[in-house]
């Protein structure tokens, strides 16, 4: 009889432990752009070296990139998936030659080295 009682406590404790583990994983800090920058740079350099102008559905760390495209000036734009709406794009630009020119209503913030975070509003 004593064994059954201890077993029932274990069964009651199991869901609490699972919830505690799930909560811990949820609360852990997610990797930032800075943490995944080497992976972004690998994709940028690979794209610049390849004949293809763009790549679709690129996943880098926790970031879902709708597409990455290169410009003739050597800038690679990483456009985030699920953006800010149909007329607004945001993401990062790899631009070793300085501030990227961008497209339409474009603003860029320098993050360090060749990296910029940008937002672009498409004008129709």
N, C-alpha and C positions, 0 to 999 in steps of 0.2 A: 504494500500500500504506500509506503514512504517513497518508493521509486516512482510510482505514478505521479505523486505530487511534485517531485523535483522535475520530472519530465514536463509537466504542465507549465511550470515556471519558465523552462527553457523555451517552450513553444510561444509563450507570451512575450519573452524577451527578444525573440528572433525578429519580429516586425520592427521593433524599436531600433535594433541594431542596423537593419536595412535602411530605415528612414534616416538614421544618424549618418550612415555612410553616404547616402544620396545627397543629404544636405551639405556634407563636407565637400563633395565633388562639385556641387553647384556653386558653392561660395568661394572656391579657389579662383584666384585671378586668372583671367584668360590671357593668352599671349597677345602682346600688342604688336603694332606694325614694327616697332623697333626690334622686338624679339624675332620676328620673321623676315627682317630685312635681307639677310643673306639668301633666303629662298627667293624673294622677289628679284634680287639682283641676278641670280642664276637664270631665272626665266627671262629677264630683260636681255641679258647677254646672249642667251640662246636664240631669242627672237631676232635680235639685231644680226646675228650670224647666219640666220636662215633666209631662204628666198620668200618664205610666206610673210604676208603683211600683218597677219593677226592670228590670234588663237582664241577660241571660244571656250567658255566653261572651265576656267582655270581655278583650282582650289589650292590655296597657299595657307597652311596653318588653319586658323579658324575663318579665314577670309574667303568669301565666295565671289570670285571675279567673273563678271559676265563675259568680258573679253579683254584681251591685252592687244594693243595695236602699236605699230611703230610708224613714225613719221620719217620722211626723207632726211630731216635734220638730225636724226639719231636719238630722238626722244621716244620713249616707250610709255604709253598711257595704260594704266590698269584701272578699268572702270568697274566699280563695285556693283554686285548684283543686288537687286531689291532697292535700288537707289531712292532718291528723294521725290520721285514722281516721274511722269513720262517726259517732262520737259527739263528735268534737272539731272545731271550726272555728277558723280563724285568718285574720288579715288586717289591714286598716287601716280606720280610721273617720275620716271627715271630720266634725268636730263643732265648729262655730264658737262654740257656746254653752257650751263646757266639756266636762268628762269625760262620755263617753257612758254611758248607763245600761246598755245591752247587753241580754243575754238569758241566762237560766239562770245557770250558774256562770261569770261573766264577769270577766276582768281586763284592764285597759287600761294601757298605758304611754304617757305623753305624749312625743311626738317633737318638738314645737315647733309653734307656731301652732295651727291647728285640727286637727292630725293626731295620731292615736293608733294604736298597734299593739295588737291584742287577741288573746286566746285565749278561747274559750267552750267549756265542756263541757256537752253536752246531757244533761239528767236525764230519765230515762224513768220 
